[in-house]
């Protein structure tokens, strides 16, 4: 499949790779931690939150191509999470970040990798 066929540029491929890289970083940061340990480890929490922000920003920059390549992902929620982290950071619950890491990011990683393979 050609990049132009789905409207994806080399910059967008780089953004997909950024998502993969940041999810892999998160996974390495939380490896061996449970939720309680994660919530108590402020350095790990901050690192994970920053990586989630990067993922959300990449989703914003991907635009429509994200929906085309991976229609099963909740792109508006992913983009909205970035806004919450930047503008309502004082209302973010560490439990929600942990649930995102445990439940949502593995599925997103699999979808992004599959999309990259198609390209």
Contact map, one row per residue, 1 for C-alpha under 8 A:
11101000000000000000000000000000000000000000000000000000000000000000000000000000000000000000000000000000000000000000011
11111100000000000000000000000000000000000000000000000000000000000000000000000000000000000000000000000000000000000000001
11111111110000000000000000000000000000000000000000000000000000000000000000000000000000000000000000000000000000000000001
01111111100000000000000000000000000000000000000000000000000000000000000000000000000000000000000000000000000000000000000
11111111000000000000000000000000000000000000000000000000000000000000000000000000000000000000000000000000000000000000000
01111111000000000000000000000000000000000000000000000000000000001001100000000000000000000000000000000000000000000000000
00111111100000000000000000000000000000000000000000000000000000001000000000000000000000000000000000000000000000000000000
00111111111110000000000000000000000000000000000000000000000000001000000000000000000000000000000000000000000000000000000
00110011111110000000000000000000000000000000000000000000000000000000000000000000000000000000000000000000000000000000000
00100001111111000000000000000000000000000000000000000000000000000000000000000000000000000000000000000000000000000000000
00000001111111100000000000000000000000000000000000000000000000000000000000000000000000000000000000000000000000000000000
00000001111111110000000000000000000000000000000000000000000011000000000000000000000000000000000000000000000000000000000
00000001111111111000000000000000000000000000000000000000000000000000000000000000000000000000000000000000000000000001000
00000000011111111100000000000000000000000000000000000000000000000000000000000000000000000000000000000000000000000000000
00000000001111111110000000000000000000000000000000000000011011000000000000000000000000000000000000000000000000000000000
00000000000111111111000000000000000000000000000000000000010000000000000000000000000000000000000000000000000000010001000
00000000000011111111100000000000000000000000000000000000000000000000000000000000000000000000000000000000000000000000000
00000000000001111111110000000000000000000000000000000110010000000000000000000000000000000000000000000000000000000000000
00000000000000111111111000000000000000000000000000000110010000000000000000000000000000000000000000000000000010010000000
00000000000000011111111100000000000000000000000000000000000000000000000000000000000000000000000000000000000010011000000
00000000000000001111111110000000000000000000000000000000000000000000000000000000000000000000000000000000000000000000000
00000000000000000111111111000000000000000000000000110110000000000000000000000000000000000000000000000000000000000000000
00000000000000000011111111100000000000000000000000110010000000000000000000000000000000000000000000000000110010000000000
00000000000000000001111111110000000000000000000000000000000000000000000000000000000000000000000000000000000000000000000
00000000000000000000111111111000000000000000000000100000000000000000000000000000000000000000000000000000000000000000000
00000000000000000000011111111100000000000000001100100000000000000000000000000000000000000000000000001000000000000000000
00000000000000000000001111111110000000000000000000000000000000000000000000000000000000000000000000001000000000000000000
00000000000000000000000111111110000000000000000000000000000000000000000000000000000000000000000000000000000000000000000
00000000000000000000000011111110000000000001001100000000000000000000000000000000000000000000000000000000000000000000000
00000000000000000000000001111111110001000001000000000000000000000000000000000000000000000000000000000000000000000000000
00000000000000000000000000111111100000000000000000000000000000000000000000000000000000000000000000000000000000000000000
00000000000000000000000000000111110000000000000000000000000000000000000000000000000000000000000000000000000000000000000
00000000000000000000000000000111111111000000000000000000000000000000000000000000000000000000000000000000000000000000000
00000000000000000000000000000101111111000000000000000000000000000000000000000000000000000000000000000000000000000000000
00000000000000000000000000000000111111100000000000000000000000000000000000000000000000000000001001000000000000000000000
00000000000000000000000000000000111111110000000000000000000000000000000000000000000000000000000000000000000000000000000
00000000000000000000000000000000111111111000000000000000000000000000000000000000000000000000000000000000000000000000000
00000000000000000000000000000100111111111101100000000000000000000000000000000000000000000000000001000000000000000000000
00000000000000000000000000000000001111111100100000000000000000000000000000000000000000000000011000000000000000000000000
00000000000000000000000000000000000111111100000000000000000000000000000000000000000000000000000000000000000000000000000
00000000000000000000000000000000000011111111100000000000000000000000000000000000000000000000000000000000000000000000000
00000000000000000000000000000000000001111111110000000000000000000000000000000000000000000000000000000000000000000000000
00000000000000000000000000000000000000001111111000000000000000000000000000000000000000000000000000000000000000000000000
00000000000000000000000000001100000001001111111100000000000000000000000000000000000000000000000000000000000000000000000
00000000000000000000000000000000000001101111111110000000000000000000000000000000000000000000010000000000000000000000000
00000000000000000000000000000000000000000111111111000000000000000000000000000000000000000000000000000000000000000000000
00000000000000000000000001001000000000000011111111100000000000000000000000000000000000000000000000000000000000000000000
00000000000000000000000001001000000000000001111111110000000000000000000000000000000000000000000000000000000000000000000
00000000000000000000000000000000000000000000111111111000000000000000000000000000000010000000000010000000000000000000000
00000000000000000000000000000000000000000000011111111100000000000000000000000000000000000000000000000000000000000000000
00000000000000000000011011000000000000000000001111111110000000000000000000000000000000000000000000000000000000000000000
00000000000000000000011000000000000000000000000111111111000000000000000000000000010000000000000000000000000000000000000
00000000000000000000000000000000000000000000000011111111100000000000000000000000110011000000000000000000000000000000000
00000000000000000110010000000000000000000000000001111111110000000000000000000000010000000000000000000000000000000000000
00000000000000000110011000000000000000000000000000111111111000000000000000000000000000000000000000000000000000000000000
00000000000000000000000000000000000000000000000000011111111100000000000000000111110000000000000000000000000000000000000
00000000000000000000000000000000000000000000000000001111111110000000000000000010010000000000000000000000000000000000000
00000000000000110110000000000000000000000000000000000111111111000000000000000000000000000000000000000000000000000000000
00000000000000100000000000000000000000000000000000000011111111100100000000100110000000000000000000000000000000000000000
00000000000000000000000000000000000000000000000000000001111111100000000000000010000000000000000000000000000000000000000
00000000000100100000000000000000000000000000000000000000111111100000000000000000000000000000000000000000000000000000000
00000000000100100000000000000000000000000000000000000000011111111100000000000000000000000000000000000000000000000000000
00000000000000000000000000000000000000000000000000000000001111111110000000000000000000000000000000000000000000000000000
00000000000000000000000000000000000000000000000000000000000001111111000000000000000000000000000000000000000000000000000
00000111000000000000000000000000000000000000000000000000000001111111100000000000000000000000000000000000000000000000000
00000000000000000000000000000000000000000000000000000000001001111111111000100000000000000000000000000000000000000000000
00000000000000000000000000000000000000000000000000000000000000111111111110100000000000000000000000000000000000000000000
00000100000000000000000000000000000000000000000000000000000000011111111000000000000000000000000000000000000000000000000
00000100000000000000000000000000000000000000000000000000000000001111111000000000000000000000000000000000000000000010000
00000000000000000000000000000000000000000000000000000000000000000111111110000000000000000000000000000000000000110010000
00000000000000000000000000000000000000000000000000000000000000000111111111000000000000000000000000000000000000000000000
00000000000000000000000000000000000000000000000000000000000000000010011111000000000000000000000000000000000000000000000
00000000000000000000000000000000000000000000000000000000000000000010011111100000000000000000000000000000000100000000000
00000000000000000000000000000000000000000000000000000000000000000000001111111100000000000000000000000000000000000000000
00000000000000000000000000000000000000000000000000000000001000000110000011111110000000000000000000000000000000000000000
00000000000000000000000000000000000000000000000000000000000000000000000001111111000000000000000000000000000000000000000
00000000000000000000000000000000000000000000000000000000000000000000000001111111100000000000000000000000000000000000000
00000000000000000000000000000000000000000000000000000001001000000000000001111111110000000000000000000000000000000000000
00000000000000000000000000000000000000000000000000000001101100000000000000111111111000000000000000000000000000000000000
00000000000000000000000000000000000000000000000000000001000000000000000000011111111100000000000000000000000000000000000
00000000000000000000000000000000000000000000000000001001000000000000000000001111111110000000000000000000000000000000000
00000000000000000000000000000000000000000000000000011101100000000000000000000111111111000000000000000000000000000000000
00000000000000000000000000000000000000000000000000000000000000000000000000000011111111110000000000000000000000000000000
00000000000000000000000000000000000000000000000000000000000000000000000000000001111111111001000000000000000000000000000
00000000000000000000000000000000000000000000000010001000000000000000000000000000111111111001000000000000000000000000000
00000000000000000000000000000000000000000000000000001000000000000000000000000000011111111000000000000000000000000000000
00000000000000000000000000000000000000000000000000000000000000000000000000000000001111111000000000000000000000000000000
00000000000000000000000000000000000000000000000000000000000000000000000000000000001111111111000000000000000000000000000
00000000000000000000000000000000000000000000000000000000000000000000000000000000000111111111000000000000000000000000000
00000000000000000000000000000000000000000000000000000000000000000000000000000000000000011111000000000000000000000000000
00000000000000000000000000000000000000000000000000000000000000000000000000000000000000011111100000000000000000000000000
00000000000000000000000000000000000000000000000000000000000000000000000000000000000110011111110110000000000000000000000
00000000000000000000000000000000000000000000000000000000000000000000000000000000000000000011111110000000000000000000000
00000000000000000000000000000000000000100000100000000000000000000000000000000000000000000001111111000000000000000000000
00000000000000000000000000000000001000100000000000000000000000000000000000000000000000000000111111100000000000000000000
00000000000000000000000000000000000000000000000000000000000000000000000000000000000000000001111111110000000000000000000
00000000000000000000000000000000000000000000000010000000000000000000000000000000000000000001111111111000000000000000000
00000000000000000000000000000000001001000000000000000000000000000000000000000000000000000000011111111100000000000000000
00000000000000000000000000000000000000000000000000000000000000000000000000000000000000000000001111111111000000000000000
00000000000000000000000000000000000000000000000000000000000000000000000000000000000000000000000111111111100000000000000
00000000000000000000000001100000000000000000000000000000000000000000000000000000000000000000000011111111110000000000000
00000000000000000000000000000000000000000000000000000000000000000000000000000000000000000000000001111111110000000000000
00000000000000000000000000000000000000000000000000000000000000000000000000000000000000000000000000111111111000000000000
00000000000000000000000000000000000000000000000000000000000000000000000000000000000000000000000000111111111100000000000
00000000000000000000001000000000000000000000000000000000000000000000000000000000000000000000000000011111111110000000000
00000000000000000000001000000000000000000000000000000000000000000000000000000000000000000000000000001111111111000000000
00000000000000000000000000000000000000000000000000000000000000000000000000000000000000000000000000000011111111100000000
00000000000000000000000000000000000000000000000000000000000000000000000010000000000000000000000000000001111111110000000
00000000000000000011001000000000000000000000000000000000000000000000000000000000000000000000000000000000111111111000000
00000000000000000000000000000000000000000000000000000000000000000000000000000000000000000000000000000000011111111100000
00000000000000000000000000000000000000000000000000000000000000000000010000000000000000000000000000000000001111111110000
00000000000000010011000000000000000000000000000000000000000000000000010000000000000000000000000000000000000111111111000
00000000000000000001000000000000000000000000000000000000000000000000000000000000000000000000000000000000000011111111100
00000000000000000000000000000000000000000000000000000000000000000000000000000000000000000000000000000000000001111111110
00000000000000000000000000000000000000000000000000000000000000000000110000000000000000000000000000000000000000111111111
00000000000010010000000000000000000000000000000000000000000000000000000000000000000000000000000000000000000000011111111
00000000000000000000000000000000000000000000000000000000000000000000000000000000000000000000000000000000000000001111111
10000000000000000000000000000000000000000000000000000000000000000000000000000000000000000000000000000000000000000111111
11100000000000000000000000000000000000000000000000000000000000000000000000000000000000000000000000000000000000000011111
